[in-house]
Amino acid sequence: MANKDASFGLRPARLMNGSAFMNQQNKYRIASGYSTAIFQGDIVAVVTGGGIERIAAGGSGLVLGVFNGCRYTDPTTKKETFSNSYPGSIAASDIEAFVIDAPDVVYEIQADAAFPVADLFGNFDIVDQSPVGDTNSGVSRMEIDVTTGATTATLPLKALDISQDPENSDVASANTNVMVVINNHLLSAGTTGLA
């Protein structure tokens, strides 16, 4: 049966030790006026200056985790705003991002093509679909880029297994859902920090 084409970015599924993911996340800053939209399920990284930014396909550097929403004081209405996505270009000094930042979280992500079992345990880049996120739900449309599979240590995702989701577990058709971990996580032991 063909897989359902419905990308959702990275969605936390469980921890590496098999225990349930309990929505653990931490707050980080987004710089006032940062112009790039960030959607729930997007990969983010820290930047010099103390904030976070969205990582796009082909990006380099260490991954902090997965964006899970934000809060800020709306500069127009002056009201506290909570959202699944950061729309970009918000001029506010109190923008807080909620990031799933534990290095041992296992995520589910949709592949942009059929994902063969033989590619498991390879490292992969992400690919942005157009548009990169749903502005109504605030959910990402980021997918794992099957053609980038390699041993390269700097690629952001490592594939662990095919999803058990019956609507997206067919390895012979496009849009297979894959279970992954962040491969180049900032909070893993022995990684470099920002100066």
Accessible surface in RSA format (square Angstrom, percent):
REM  Atomic radii and reference values for relative SASA: ProtOr
REM  Chains: A
REM  Algorithm: Lee & Richards
REM  Probe-radius: 1.40
REM  Slices: 20
REM RES _ NUM      All-atoms   Total-Side   Main-Chain    Non-polar    All polar
REM                ABS   REL    ABS   REL    ABS   REL    ABS   REL    ABS   REL
RES MET A   1   170.61  88.4 113.40  75.1  57.21 136.2  89.42  76.0  81.19 107.6
RES ALA A   2    76.88  70.7  58.42  90.1  18.46  42.0  59.43  83.7  17.45  46.2
RES ASN A   3    15.94  11.0   1.36   1.3  14.58  35.1   0.15   0.4  15.79  15.3
RES LYS A   4   118.89  58.0 109.33  67.1   9.56  22.8  67.28  60.6  51.61  55.0
RES ASP A   5   101.55  71.1  71.91  71.6  29.64  70.1  23.27  54.8  78.28  78.1
RES ALA A   6    46.05  42.3  33.88  52.3  12.17  27.7  42.76  60.2   3.29   8.7
RES SER A   7    17.04  14.4   0.13   0.2  16.92  39.0   0.00   0.0  17.04  23.9
RES PHE A   8    25.29  12.7  21.67  13.4   3.62   9.4  21.67  13.1   3.62  10.4
RES GLY A   9     0.00   0.0   0.00   N/A   0.00   0.0   0.00   0.0   0.00   0.0
RES LEU A  10     3.49   1.9   0.00   0.0   3.49   8.8   0.00   0.0   3.49   9.4
RES ARG A  11   107.86  45.3 106.23  54.2   1.62   3.9  52.60  71.9  55.25  33.5
RES PRO A  12    38.53  28.1  22.51  20.5  16.02  58.2  22.51  18.6  16.02  99.6
RES ALA A  13    47.04  43.3  16.53  25.5  30.51  69.4  23.07  32.5  23.98  63.5
RES ARG A  14    82.49  34.6  82.49  42.0   0.00   0.0  31.79  43.4  50.69  30.7
RES LEU A  15    24.45  13.6  24.45  17.5   0.00   0.0  24.45  17.2   0.00   0.0
RES MET A  16    99.50  51.5  80.22  53.1  19.28  45.9  80.23  68.2  19.27  25.5
RES ASN A  17   119.48  82.4  77.58  75.0  41.89 100.9  46.72 112.4  72.76  70.3
RES GLY A  18    53.56  66.1   0.00   N/A  53.56  66.1  25.81  70.8  27.75  62.2
RES SER A  19    51.51  43.5  41.19  55.0  10.33  23.8  47.16 100.4   4.36   6.1
RES ALA A  20    66.26  60.9  50.15  77.4  16.11  36.7  55.67  78.4  10.59  28.1
RES PHE A  21    34.89  17.5  14.50   9.0  20.39  53.0  14.50   8.8  20.39  58.3
RES MET A  22   141.63  73.3 117.47  77.7  24.16  57.5 108.51  92.3  33.11  43.9
RES ASN A  23    86.84  59.9  77.49  74.9   9.35  22.5  26.87  64.7  59.97  58.0
RES GLN A  24    87.41  48.9  76.94  56.2  10.47  24.9  60.63 129.1  26.79  20.3
RES GLN A  25    62.39  34.9  38.52  28.2  23.87  56.8  10.21  21.7  52.18  39.6
RES ASN A  26    79.81  55.0  76.15  73.6   3.66   8.8  13.63  32.8  66.18  64.0
RES LYS A  27   126.16  61.5 102.79  63.1  23.37  55.6  57.43  51.7  68.73  73.2
RES TYR A  28    54.59  25.5  48.04  27.3   6.55  17.0  42.59  32.0  12.00  14.8
RES ARG A  29   172.86  72.6 171.83  87.6   1.02   2.4  45.86  62.7 126.99  77.0
RES ILE A  30     5.82   3.3   0.00   0.0   5.82  14.0   0.00   0.0   5.82  15.8
RES ALA A  31    62.83  57.8  51.88  80.1  10.95  24.9  61.91  87.2   0.92   2.4
RES SER A  32    66.39  56.1  38.32  51.1  28.07  64.7  24.83  52.9  41.56  58.2
RES GLY A  33    37.23  45.9   0.00   N/A  37.23  45.9  21.48  58.9  15.75  35.3
RES TYR A  34    33.49  15.6  24.58  14.0   8.90  23.2  28.17  21.2   5.32   6.6
RES SER A  35    81.23  68.6  62.18  83.0  19.05  43.9  31.94  68.0  49.29  69.1
RES THR A  36    59.33  42.2  54.20  54.9   5.13  12.2  33.50  45.0  25.82  39.0
RES ALA A  37    25.57  23.5  21.53  33.2   4.03   9.2  21.53  30.3   4.03  10.7
RES ILE A  38     0.00   0.0   0.00   0.0   0.00   0.0   0.00   0.0   0.00   0.0
RES PHE A  39    11.17   5.6  11.17   6.9   0.00   0.0  11.17   6.8   0.00   0.0
RES GLN A  40    47.93  26.8  47.34  34.6   0.59   1.4  11.84  25.2  36.09  27.4
RES GLY A  41     2.48   3.1   0.00   N/A   2.48   3.1   2.30   6.3   0.18   0.4
RES ASP A  42     0.00   0.0   0.00   0.0   0.00   0.0   0.00   0.0   0.00   0.0
RES ILE A  43     0.00   0.0   0.00   0.0   0.00   0.0   0.00   0.0   0.00   0.0
RES VAL A  44     0.00   0.0   0.00   0.0   0.00   0.0   0.00   0.0   0.00   0.0
RES ALA A  45    13.63  12.5  13.63  21.0   0.00   0.0  13.63  19.2   0.00   0.0
RES VAL A  46    37.42  24.6  27.35  24.8  10.08  24.3  27.35  23.8  10.08  27.3
RES VAL A  47    46.26  30.4  42.18  38.2   4.08   9.8  45.23  39.3   1.03   2.8
RES THR A  48   106.30  75.6  80.19  81.3  26.11  62.2  63.02  84.6  43.28  65.4
RES GLY A  49    82.15 101.3   0.00   N/A  82.15 101.3  42.41 116.4  39.73  89.0
RES GLY A  50    54.66  67.4   0.00   N/A  54.66  67.4  35.96  98.7  18.70  41.9
RES GLY A  51     7.09   8.7   0.00   N/A   7.09   8.7   4.65  12.8   2.44   5.5
RES ILE A  52     2.05   1.2   0.66   0.5   1.39   3.4   0.66   0.5   1.39   3.8
RES GLU A  53    61.84  35.5  61.62  46.6   0.23   0.5   5.98  11.6  55.86  45.6
RES ARG A  54    28.05  11.8   9.55   4.9  18.50  44.1   1.58   2.2  26.47  16.0
RES ILE A  55    16.46   9.4  13.15   9.8   3.32   8.0  16.46  11.9   0.00   0.0
RES ALA A  56    49.83  45.8  46.36  71.5   3.47   7.9  46.36  65.3   3.47   9.2
RES ALA A  57    48.11  44.2  26.95  41.6  21.16  48.1  27.15  38.2  20.96  55.5
RES GLY A  58    61.44  75.8   0.00   N/A  61.44  75.8  31.66  86.9  29.79  66.7
RES GLY A  59    37.51  46.3   0.00   N/A  37.51  46.3  21.08  57.8  16.43  36.8
RES SER A  60   101.71  85.9  76.10 101.6  25.60  59.0  42.10  89.6  59.61  83.5
RES GLY A  61    44.01  54.3   0.00   N/A  44.01  54.3  36.64 100.6   7.37  16.5
RES LEU A  62    46.10  25.7  37.88  27.1   8.22  20.7  37.88  26.6   8.22  22.1
RES VAL A  63     0.89   0.6   0.89   0.8   0.00   0.0   0.89   0.8   0.00   0.0
RES LEU A  64     1.73   1.0   1.63   1.2   0.09   0.2   1.63   1.1   0.09   0.2
RES GLY A  65     0.02   0.0   0.00   N/A   0.02   0.0   0.02   0.1   0.00   0.0
RES VAL A  66     1.21   0.8   1.21   1.1   0.00   0.0   1.21   1.1   0.00   0.0
RES PHE A  67     0.55   0.3   0.00   0.0   0.55   1.4   0.00   0.0   0.55   1.6
RES ASN A  68    31.31  21.6  21.45  20.7   9.87  23.8   0.00   0.0  31.31  30.3
RES GLY A  69     3.07   3.8   0.00   N/A   3.07   3.8   3.07   8.4   0.00   0.0
RES CYS A  70     1.63   1.2   0.00   0.0   1.63   3.8   0.00   0.0   1.63   1.8
RES ARG A  71    37.56  15.8  37.56  19.1   0.00   0.0  14.92  20.4  22.64  13.7
RES TYR A  72    11.65   5.4  11.65   6.6   0.00   0.0   0.00   0.0  11.65  14.4
RES THR A  73    48.31  34.4  47.20  47.8   1.11   2.6  32.98  44.3  15.33  23.2
RES ASP A  74    31.11  21.8  31.11  31.0   0.00   0.0   0.28   0.7  30.83  30.7
RES PRO A  75    48.26  35.2  34.22  31.2  14.04  51.0  39.76  32.8   8.50  52.8
RES THR A  76   120.68  85.8  94.41  95.7  26.27  62.6  69.03  92.7  51.65  78.1
RES THR A  77    77.64  55.2  56.00  56.8  21.64  51.6  61.00  81.9  16.64  25.1
RES LYS A  78   148.97  72.7 127.93  78.5  21.04  50.1  93.66  84.3  55.31  58.9
RES LYS A  79   144.80  70.6 141.64  86.9   3.16   7.5  87.09  78.4  57.71  61.5
RES GLU A  80   104.15  59.8  74.23  56.2  29.92  71.2  23.87  46.2  80.28  65.5
RES THR A  81    37.52  26.7  34.20  34.7   3.32   7.9  30.22  40.6   7.30  11.0
RES PHE A  82   131.53  65.8 104.78  64.9  26.74  69.6 104.95  63.6  26.58  76.1
RES SER A  83    39.31  33.2  24.15  32.2  15.16  34.9  18.86  40.2  20.45  28.6
RES ASN A  84    66.35  45.8  60.47  58.4   5.88  14.2   3.40   8.2  62.95  60.8
RES SER A  85    13.50  11.4  13.46  18.0   0.04   0.1   0.63   1.3  12.87  18.0
RES TYR A  86     0.10   0.0   0.00   0.0   0.10   0.3   0.00   0.0   0.10   0.1
RES PRO A  87    74.52  54.3  48.17  43.9  26.34  95.8  53.83  44.4  20.69 128.6
RES GLY A  88    10.60  13.1   0.00   N/A  10.60  13.1   1.22   3.3   9.38  21.0
RES SER A  89    75.34  63.7  53.66  71.6  21.68  49.9  35.08  74.7  40.27  56.4
RES ILE A  90    23.62  13.4  23.07  17.2   0.55   1.3  23.62  17.0   0.00   0.0
RES ALA A  91    68.26  62.8  56.39  87.0  11.87  27.0  57.58  81.1  10.68  28.3
RES ALA A  92    12.49  11.5   3.10   4.8   9.40  21.4  12.01  16.9   0.49   1.3
RES SER A  93   121.34 102.5  79.55 106.2  41.78  96.2  50.61 107.8  70.72  99.1
RES ASP A  94    47.48  33.3  39.04  38.9   8.45  20.0  39.12  92.1   8.37   8.3
RES ILE A  95     3.61   2.1   0.00   0.0   3.61   8.7   0.00   0.0   3.61   9.8
RES GLU A  96    46.20  26.5  46.20  35.0   0.00   0.0  10.99  21.2  35.21  28.8
RES ALA A  97     0.00   0.0   0.00   0.0   0.00   0.0   0.00   0.0   0.00   0.0
RES PHE A  98    40.28  20.2  40.28  25.0   0.00   0.0  40.28  24.4   0.00   0.0
RES VAL A  99     0.00   0.0   0.00   0.0   0.00   0.0   0.00   0.0   0.00   0.0
RES ILE A 100     1.37   0.8   1.35   1.0   0.02   0.1   1.35   1.0   0.02   0.1
RES ASP A 101    10.64   7.5  10.53  10.5   0.11   0.3   0.27   0.6  10.37  10.3
RES ALA A 102    32.39  29.8  27.65  42.7   4.74  10.8  30.83  43.4   1.56   4.1
RES PRO A 103    55.02  40.1  43.07  39.3  11.95  43.4  43.41  35.8  11.61  72.2
RES ASP A 104    58.11  40.7  55.93  55.7   2.18   5.2  27.04  63.6  31.07  31.0
RES VAL A 105     1.19   0.8   0.53   0.5   0.66   1.6   0.53   0.5   0.66   1.8
RES VAL A 106     0.00   0.0   0.00   0.0   0.00   0.0   0.00   0.0   0.00   0.0
RES TYR A 107     0.71   0.3   0.71   0.4   0.00   0.0   0.42   0.3   0.29   0.4
RES GLU A 108    20.85  12.0  20.85  15.8   0.00   0.0   1.13   2.2  19.72  16.1
RES ILE A 109     0.00   0.0   0.00   0.0   0.00   0.0   0.00   0.0   0.00   0.0
RES GLN A 110     1.31   0.7   1.31   1.0   0.00   0.0   0.00   0.0   1.31   1.0
RES ALA A 111     0.00   0.0   0.00   0.0   0.00   0.0   0.00   0.0   0.00   0.0
RES ASP A 112    49.43  34.6  25.49  25.4  23.93  56.6   7.00  16.5  42.43  42.3
RES ALA A 113    35.50  32.6  34.93  53.9   0.56   1.3  35.50  50.0   0.00   0.0
RES ALA A 114    34.06  31.3  27.64  42.7   6.42  14.6  27.64  38.9   6.42  17.0
RES PHE A 115     0.00   0.0   0.00   0.0   0.00   0.0   0.00   0.0   0.00   0.0
RES PRO A 116    54.92  40.0  53.32  48.6   1.59   5.8  54.92  45.3   0.00   0.0
RES VAL A 117    90.35  59.5  83.61  75.7   6.74  16.2  83.61  72.6   6.74  18.3
RES ALA A 118    97.44  89.6  56.93  87.9  40.51  92.2  69.41  97.7  28.03  74.3
RES ASP A 119    45.21  31.7  39.41  39.2   5.81  13.7   7.13  16.8  38.08  38.0
RES LEU A 120    33.22  18.5  19.03  13.6  14.19  35.7  19.03  13.4  14.19  38.2
RES PHE A 121   135.77  67.9 119.38  73.9  16.39  42.6 120.35  73.0  15.42  44.1
RES GLY A 122    19.46  24.0   0.00   N/A  19.46  24.0  18.84  51.7   0.62   1.4
RES ASN A 123     8.53   5.9   8.38   8.1   0.15   0.4   0.44   1.1   8.09   7.8
RES PHE A 124     1.36   0.7   1.36   0.8   0.00   0.0   1.36   0.8   0.00   0.0
RES ASP A 125    16.38  11.5  16.38  16.3   0.00   0.0   1.42   3.4  14.96  14.9
RES ILE A 126     0.78   0.4   0.09   0.1   0.69   1.7   0.09   0.1   0.69   1.9
RES VAL A 127    35.40  23.3  35.40  32.1   0.00   0.0  35.40  30.8   0.00   0.0
RES ASP A 128    41.79  29.3  21.41  21.3  20.38  48.2  12.32  29.0  29.47  29.4
RES GLN A 129    47.74  26.7  44.77  32.7   2.97   7.1   3.63   7.7  44.10  33.4
RES SER A 130   107.25  90.6  80.22 107.1  27.03  62.3  45.98  97.9  61.27  85.8
RES PRO A 131    89.76  65.4  83.39  76.0   6.38  23.2  89.76  74.1   0.00   0.0
RES VAL A 132    54.84  36.1  53.32  48.3   1.52   3.7  53.43  46.4   1.40   3.8
RES GLY A 133     2.02   2.5   0.00   N/A   2.02   2.5   0.00   0.0   2.02   4.5
RES ASP A 134    59.58  41.7  53.84  53.6   5.75  13.6  16.78  39.5  42.81  42.7
RES THR A 135   118.14  84.0  91.08  92.3  27.06  64.5  65.53  88.0  52.60  79.5
RES ASN A 136   147.74 101.9 111.37 107.6  36.37  87.6  30.35  73.0 117.40 113.5
RES SER A 137    52.43  44.3  37.80  50.4  14.64  33.7  46.12  98.2   6.31   8.8
RES GLY A 138     3.65   4.5   0.00   N/A   3.65   4.5   3.35   9.2   0.31   0.7
RES VAL A 139    41.36  27.2  41.00  37.1   0.36   0.9  41.00  35.6   0.36   1.0
RES SER A 140     0.27   0.2   0.00   0.0   0.27   0.6   0.00   0.0   0.27   0.4
RES ARG A 141    67.12  28.2  67.12  34.2   0.00   0.0  15.32  20.9  51.80  31.4
RES MET A 142     0.20   0.1   0.00   0.0   0.20   0.5   0.07   0.1   0.14   0.2
RES GLU A 143     5.68   3.3   5.68   4.3   0.00   0.0   0.00   0.0   5.68   4.6
RES ILE A 144     0.00   0.0   0.00   0.0   0.00   0.0   0.00   0.0   0.00   0.0
RES ASP A 145    22.69  15.9  22.69  22.6   0.00   0.0   0.13   0.3  22.56  22.5
RES VAL A 146    20.53  13.5  15.47  14.0   5.05  12.2  15.47  13.4   5.05  13.7
RES THR A 147   122.59  87.2  85.46  86.6  37.13  88.5  80.33 107.9  42.26  63.9
RES THR A 148    41.55  29.6  29.95  30.4  11.60  27.7  37.77  50.7   3.78   5.7
RES GLY A 149    38.12  47.0   0.00   N/A  38.12  47.0  10.73  29.5  27.39  61.3
RES ALA A 150    42.55  39.1  26.97  41.6  15.58  35.4  40.99  57.7   1.56   4.1
RES THR A 151   136.86  97.3 115.97 117.6  20.90  49.8  87.21 117.1  49.65  75.1
RES THR A 152    66.86  47.6  58.27  59.1   8.59  20.5  43.96  59.0  22.90  34.6
RES ALA A 153    76.71  70.5  64.59  99.7  12.12  27.6  66.41  93.5  10.30  27.3
RES THR A 154    91.49  65.1  86.80  88.0   4.70  11.2  70.29  94.4  21.20  32.1
RES LEU A 155    29.09  16.2  28.69  20.5   0.40   1.0  29.09  20.4   0.00   0.0
RES PRO A 156     7.03   5.1   7.03   6.4   0.00   0.0   7.03   5.8   0.00   0.0
RES LEU A 157     0.00   0.0   0.00   0.0   0.00   0.0   0.00   0.0   0.00   0.0
RES LYS A 158    61.04  29.8  61.04  37.5   0.00   0.0  37.81  34.0  23.23  24.7
RES ALA A 159     0.00   0.0   0.00   0.0   0.00   0.0   0.00   0.0   0.00   0.0
RES LEU A 160    28.97  16.1  21.80  15.6   7.17  18.0  21.80  15.3   7.17  19.3
RES ASP A 161    63.18  44.3  63.18  62.9   0.00   0.0  10.50  24.7  52.69  52.5
RES ILE A 162    15.05   8.6  14.87  11.1   0.18   0.4  14.87  10.7   0.18   0.5
RES SER A 163     3.86   3.3   2.76   3.7   1.11   2.6   0.06   0.1   3.80   5.3
RES GLN A 164   150.22  84.0 127.65  93.3  22.57  53.7  68.29 145.4  81.93  62.1
RES ASP A 165    47.16  33.0  38.10  37.9   9.07  21.4  17.31  40.8  29.85  29.8
RES PRO A 166   111.88  81.5  93.46  85.2  18.42  67.0  98.24  81.1  13.63  84.7
RES GLU A 167    82.66  47.5  81.54  61.7   1.13   2.7  22.79  44.1  59.87  48.9
RES ASN A 168     6.16   4.2   6.16   6.0   0.00   0.0   0.02   0.0   6.15   5.9
RES SER A 169    41.05  34.7  29.39  39.2  11.67  26.9   8.85  18.8  32.21  45.1
RES ASP A 170    41.28  28.9  32.38  32.2   8.90  21.0  19.68  46.3  21.60  21.5
RES VAL A 171    55.23  36.3  47.85  43.3   7.38  17.8  47.85  41.6   7.38  20.0
RES ALA A 172    89.19  82.0  53.84  83.1  35.35  80.4  61.99  87.3  27.20  72.1
RES SER A 173    25.43  21.5  20.84  27.8   4.59  10.6  25.43  54.2   0.00   0.0
RES ALA A 174    50.61  46.5  42.38  65.4   8.22  18.7  42.52  59.9   8.08  21.4
RES ASN A 175    19.62  13.5  19.62  19.0   0.00   0.0   0.00   0.0  19.62  19.0
RES THR A 176     0.00   0.0   0.00   0.0   0.00   0.0   0.00   0.0   0.00   0.0
RES ASN A 177     1.88   1.3   1.88   1.8   0.00   0.0   0.00   0.0   1.88   1.8
RES VAL A 178     0.00   0.0   0.00   0.0   0.00   0.0   0.00   0.0   0.00   0.0
RES MET A 179    25.21  13.1  25.21  16.7   0.00   0.0  22.26  18.9   2.95   3.9
RES VAL A 180     0.00   0.0   0.00   0.0   0.00   0.0   0.00   0.0   0.00   0.0
RES VAL A 181    17.77  11.7  17.77  16.1   0.00   0.0  17.77  15.4   0.00   0.0
RES ILE A 182    10.91   6.2   1.60   1.2   9.31  22.4   1.60   1.2   9.31  25.3
RES ASN A 183    38.27  26.4  11.97  11.6  26.30  63.3   2.41   5.8  35.86  34.7
RES ASN A 184    15.52  10.7   9.59   9.3   5.93  14.3  11.90  28.6   3.62   3.5
RES HIS A 185     1.89   1.0   1.03   0.7   0.86   2.2   0.82   0.8   1.07   1.2
RES LEU A 186    33.43  18.6  26.63  19.1   6.80  17.1  26.63  18.7   6.80  18.3
RES LEU A 187    89.85  50.0  64.10  45.9  25.76  64.8  68.57  48.2  21.28  57.3
RES SER A 188    45.65  38.6  34.59  46.2  11.06  25.5  27.44  58.4  18.21  25.5
RES ALA A 189   107.56  98.9  69.43 107.1  38.13  86.7  80.81 113.8  26.75  70.9
RES GLY A 190    87.06 107.4   0.00   N/A  87.06 107.4  43.15 118.4  43.91  98.3
RES THR A 191    51.54  36.7  22.65  23.0  28.89  68.9  24.11  32.4  27.43  41.5
RES THR A 192   109.67  78.0  99.23 100.6  10.44  24.9  82.59 110.9  27.08  40.9
RES GLY A 193    64.16  79.1   0.00   N/A  64.16  79.1  31.68  86.9  32.48  72.7
RES LEU A 194   103.30  57.5  68.12  48.7  35.18  88.4  70.16  49.3  33.14  89.2
RES ALA A 195   133.81 123.0  72.09 111.3  61.72 140.4 109.26 153.9  24.55  65.0
END  Absolute sums over single chains surface
CHAIN  1 A     9221.8       6888.5       2333.3       5373.8       3848.0
END  Absolute sums over all chains
TOTAL          9221.8       6888.5       2333.3       5373.8       3848.0
